[in-house]
Amino acid sequence: MVDEEIRFVPYEVAQKIVGAVMEEEHIEEADRRILTVYDINGHELCWFDHDEVMAEVEPKTKEAAVEHIMRHIPDWAAEQVRASLGKVD
């Protein structure tokens, strides 16, 4: 298997396509929290492990976590919403 470098959408694009970041329970694992990213149409784009994100940010706030996530939206997760909006780059 070939390891591919993960590409992220530019922050400015993330600002145009992300509608919300919601803290939720993991569907399959009890006592695990995730941060689910929804597009401006309310469709799920991707999710991040809550504890991993919080370990990387300072201060330990939801605002800092959202800011971190906005800079780490994978390009693959944004493809469909970008196509529906037209060119947003």
ROSE-4610 file (N, C-alpha, C; in Angstrom, 1 decimal, always signed):
// ROSE-4610
residu = [M/M/M/V/V/V/D/D/D/E/E/E/E/E/E/I/I/I/R/R/R/F/F/F/V/V/V/P/P/P/Y/Y/Y/E/E/E/V/V/V/A/A/A/Q/Q/Q/K/K/K/I/I/I/V/V/V/G/G/G/A/A/A/V/V/V/M/M/M/E/E/E/E/E/E/E/E/E/H/H/H/I/I/I/E/E/E/E/E/E/A/A/A/D/D/D/R/R/R/R/R/R/I/I/I/L/L/L/T/T/T/V/V/V/Y/Y/Y/D/D/D/I/I/I/N/N/N/G/G/G/H/H/H/E/E/E/L/L/L/C/C/C/W/W/W/F/F/F/D/D/D/H/H/H/D/D/D/E/E/E/V/V/V/M/M/M/A/A/A/E/E/E/V/V/V/E/E/E/P/P/P/K/K/K/T/T/T/K/K/K/E/E/E/A/A/A/A/A/A/V/V/V/E/E/E/H/H/H/I/I/I/M/M/M/R/R/R/H/H/H/I/I/I/P/P/P/D/D/D/W/W/W/A/A/A/A/A/A/E/E/E/Q/Q/Q/V/V/V/R/R/R/A/A/A/S/S/S/L/L/L/G/G/G/K/K/K/V/V/V/D/D/D]
num = [1/1/1/2/2/2/3/3/3/4/4/4/5/5/5/6/6/6/7/7/7/8/8/8/9/9/9/10/10/10/11/11/11/12/12/12/13/13/13/14/14/14/15/15/15/16/16/16/17/17/17/18/18/18/19/19/19/20/20/20/21/21/21/22/22/22/23/23/23/24/24/24/25/25/25/26/26/26/27/27/27/28/28/28/29/29/29/30/30/30/31/31/31/32/32/32/33/33/33/34/34/34/35/35/35/36/36/36/37/37/37/38/38/38/39/39/39/40/40/40/41/41/41/42/42/42/43/43/43/44/44/44/45/45/45/46/46/46/47/47/47/48/48/48/49/49/49/50/50/50/51/51/51/52/52/52/53/53/53/54/54/54/55/55/55/56/56/56/57/57/57/58/58/58/59/59/59/60/60/60/61/61/61/62/62/62/63/63/63/64/64/64/65/65/65/66/66/66/67/67/67/68/68/68/69/69/69/70/70/70/71/71/71/72/72/72/73/73/73/74/74/74/75/75/75/76/76/76/77/77/77/78/78/78/79/79/79/80/80/80/81/81/81/82/82/82/83/83/83/84/84/84/85/85/85/86/86/86/87/87/87/88/88/88/89/89/89]
x = [+0.8/+0.0/+0.9/+0.5/+1.3/+0.7/+1.6/+1.2/+1.1/-0.1/-0.3/-0.3/+0.3/+0.2/-1.2/-1.7/-3.0/-2.9/-3.8/-3.8/-5.1/-4.9/-6.0/-6.4/-7.7/-8.2/-7.7/-7.5/-7.1/-8.1/-7.6/-8.5/-9.6/-9.4/-10.4/-11.5/-11.1/-12.2/-12.9/-12.3/-12.9/-14.0/-13.7/-14.6/-15.9/-15.7/-16.9/-17.7/-17.1/-17.9/-18.3/-17.7/-18.0/-19.1/-20.2/-21.3/-21.3/-20.8/-20.8/-19.8/-19.3/-18.5/-19.2/-19.6/-20.4/-19.7/-19.7/-19.1/-20.2/-19.9/-20.9/-20.3/-21.2/-20.7/-20.3/-19.3/-18.9/-20.0/-20.4/-21.5/-21.2/-20.0/-19.6/-18.8/-18.3/-17.5/-18.0/-18.4/-18.9/-17.8/-18.2/-17.2/-16.2/-16.4/-15.5/-16.3/-15.6/-16.2/-15.5/-16.3/-15.8/-16.2/-15.6/-15.9/-16.3/-17.6/-18.1/-18.2/-17.7/-17.7/-18.8/-19.7/-20.8/-20.6/-21.1/-21.0/-22.1/-22.1/-23.2/-24.6/-24.7/-26.0/-26.4/-25.6/-25.9/-25.4/-24.6/-24.1/-22.8/-22.6/-21.3/-20.1/-19.1/-17.9/-16.8/-16.6/-15.6/-15.7/-14.9/-14.9/-13.4/-13.3/-12.0/-12.2/-11.2/-11.2/-11.1/-12.0/-12.0/-10.8/-10.4/-9.2/-7.9/-7.8/-6.6/-6.5/-7.6/-7.6/-7.3/-8.0/-7.7/-6.3/-5.6/-4.2/-3.3/-3.8/-3.0/-3.2/-4.3/-4.6/-4.3/-4.1/-4.0/-4.7/-5.5/-6.0/-7.0/-7.3/-8.1/-9.6/-10.0/-11.4/-12.0/-13.3/-13.9/-13.5/-13.4/-13.0/-11.6/-10.7/-9.4/-9.4/-10.3/-10.4/-11.0/-12.0/-12.7/-11.6/-10.9/-9.8/-8.8/-8.4/-7.5/-8.1/-9.4/-10.1/-10.2/-10.5/-10.7/-9.4/-8.3/-7.0/-6.6/-7.5/-7.1/-8.3/-9.1/-10.2/-9.5/-9.6/-9.0/-9.6/-8.8/-9.3/-10.3/-10.1/-11.1/-12.5/-12.5/-13.8/-14.6/-13.9/-14.5/-14.9/-14.5/-14.7/-16.2/-17.1/-18.5/-19.1/-18.9/-19.5/-18.9/-17.6/-16.9/-17.5/-17.8/-18.4/-19.8/-20.6/-21.9/-22.0/-21.0/-20.9/-20.2/-19.6/-18.8/-17.4/-16.7/-15.3/-15.3/-14.7/-14.6/-13.2/-12.2/-10.8/-10.3]
y = [-1.2/+0.0/+1.2/+2.2/+3.4/+4.5/+5.1/+6.1/+7.4/+8.0/+9.3/+10.4/+11.5/+12.7/+13.3/+13.6/+14.2/+15.7/+16.0/+17.5/+18.1/+19.3/+20.0/+21.2/+21.5/+22.6/+23.9/+25.0/+26.2/+26.7/+27.4/+27.9/+28.8/+29.6/+30.4/+29.6/+28.4/+27.5/+26.9/+26.4/+25.8/+26.8/+28.1/+29.1/+29.1/+28.9/+28.9/+27.7/+26.5/+25.3/+24.7/+25.0/+24.4/+25.2/+24.5/+25.1/+25.0/+23.9/+23.6/+22.5/+22.6/+21.6/+21.2/+20.0/+19.6/+18.5/+18.6/+17.6/+16.5/+15.3/+14.2/+12.9/+12.0/+10.7/+9.9/+9.1/+8.1/+7.1/+6.7/+5.8/+4.4/+4.0/+2.6/+2.4/+3.5/+3.3/+4.2/+3.6/+4.3/+5.1/+6.2/+7.1/+7.7/+7.8/+8.4/+9.5/+10.7/+11.9/+12.2/+12.7/+13.1/+14.5/+15.2/+16.5/+16.3/+16.3/+16.1/+17.4/+17.4/+18.6/+18.5/+19.5/+19.5/+20.7/+20.4/+21.5/+22.5/+23.5/+24.5/+24.0/+22.8/+22.2/+21.2/+21.1/+20.1/+18.7/+18.5/+17.1/+16.9/+15.7/+15.4/+15.4/+16.1/+16.1/+15.1/+15.2/+14.3/+14.5/+13.7/+13.9/+13.7/+14.3/+14.3/+13.7/+13.0/+12.5/+13.7/+13.9/+15.0/+15.1/+14.0/+14.0/+14.3/+13.8/+14.1/+15.6/+16.1/+17.6/+18.4/+18.1/+18.9/+18.8/+17.7/+17.5/+18.4/+18.8/+19.6/+21.1/+21.5/+23.0/+23.6/+24.9/+25.8/+27.1/+27.6/+27.0/+25.9/+25.1/+23.9/+24.3/+25.0/+25.5/+25.0/+25.0/+24.6/+25.5/+26.8/+27.7/+27.4/+27.0/+26.6/+25.3/+24.4/+23.1/+23.4/+24.2/+24.6/+25.2/+26.1/+26.8/+25.8/+24.9/+23.8/+23.0/+22.6/+21.7/+22.5/+23.8/+24.5/+24.5/+24.4/+24.3/+22.9/+21.9/+20.5/+19.8/+20.4/+19.7/+19.0/+17.7/+17.0/+17.4/+17.5/+17.8/+16.8/+15.5/+14.5/+14.8/+15.3/+15.5/+16.6/+17.6/+18.7/+18.7/+17.6/+17.5/+17.7/+16.9/+17.0/+18.4/+19.0/+20.3/+21.3/+21.2/+22.2/+22.0/+20.8/+20.6/+21.2/+21.1/+21.6/+23.1/+23.7/+25.2/+25.8/+25.0/+25.6/+25.9/+26.7/+27.0/+27.9/+27.4/+28.2/+28.4/+27.9/+28.0/+29.4]
z = [+0.0/+0.0/+0.0/-0.8/-0.9/+0.0/+0.8/+1.7/+0.9/+0.9/+0.2/+1.1/+0.7/+1.6/+1.6/+2.7/+2.8/+2.5/+1.6/+1.2/+1.8/+2.3/+2.9/+2.0/+2.2/+1.4/+2.1/+1.3/+1.9/+2.9/+3.9/+5.0/+4.4/+3.4/+2.8/+2.2/+1.6/+1.1/+2.2/+3.2/+4.4/+4.9/+5.0/+5.5/+4.7/+3.4/+2.5/+2.5/+2.8/+2.7/+4.0/+5.1/+6.4/+7.0/+7.4/+8.0/+9.5/+10.0/+11.5/+11.8/+13.1/+13.7/+15.0/+15.1/+16.2/+17.0/+18.3/+19.2/+19.4/+19.1/+19.2/+19.7/+20.1/+20.6/+19.3/+19.5/+18.4/+18.4/+17.2/+17.0/+17.5/+17.3/+17.6/+18.9/+19.4/+20.6/+21.8/+22.8/+24.0/+24.6/+25.2/+25.9/+25.0/+23.7/+22.7/+22.1/+22.0/+21.4/+20.1/+19.2/+17.9/+17.6/+16.7/+16.2/+14.7/+14.4/+13.1/+12.3/+11.1/+10.3/+9.3/+9.2/+8.3/+7.3/+6.1/+5.1/+5.2/+4.4/+4.5/+4.2/+3.6/+3.3/+4.4/+5.4/+6.5/+6.3/+5.3/+5.0/+5.7/+6.2/+6.9/+5.9/+6.2/+5.4/+5.9/+7.2/+7.8/+9.3/+10.1/+11.5/+12.1/+13.2/+13.9/+15.3/+15.8/+17.2/+18.2/+19.1/+20.0/+20.8/+21.4/+22.3/+21.5/+20.3/+19.5/+19.2/+18.8/+18.4/+19.7/+20.8/+22.0/+22.5/+22.2/+22.6/+21.8/+20.6/+19.7/+19.8/+20.5/+20.5/+21.8/+21.8/+22.9/+22.6/+23.4/+24.6/+24.3/+25.4/+25.2/+25.2/+24.1/+23.9/+22.6/+22.6/+21.3/+20.2/+20.5/+19.4/+18.8/+19.7/+19.2/+18.4/+18.9/+18.1/+16.8/+16.7/+15.4/+14.5/+15.0/+14.2/+13.6/+14.5/+14.0/+12.9/+13.1/+12.1/+10.8/+10.9/+9.6/+8.8/+9.4/+8.7/+8.3/+8.6/+8.4/+7.7/+6.9/+6.2/+5.0/+5.0/+3.8/+2.5/+1.5/+0.2/-0.3/+0.0/-0.5/+0.1/+1.4/+2.1/+1.5/+0.8/+0.3/-1.2/-1.8/-3.3/-3.7/-3.0/-3.4/-3.2/-2.1/-1.8/-2.7/-3.0/-3.9/-5.3/-5.7/-7.1/-7.1/-6.0/-6.1/-6.0/-5.4/-5.4/-6.6/-7.4/-8.4/-7.9/-8.6/-8.2/-7.0/-5.9/-4.6/-4.2/-5.0/-4.7/-4.8]
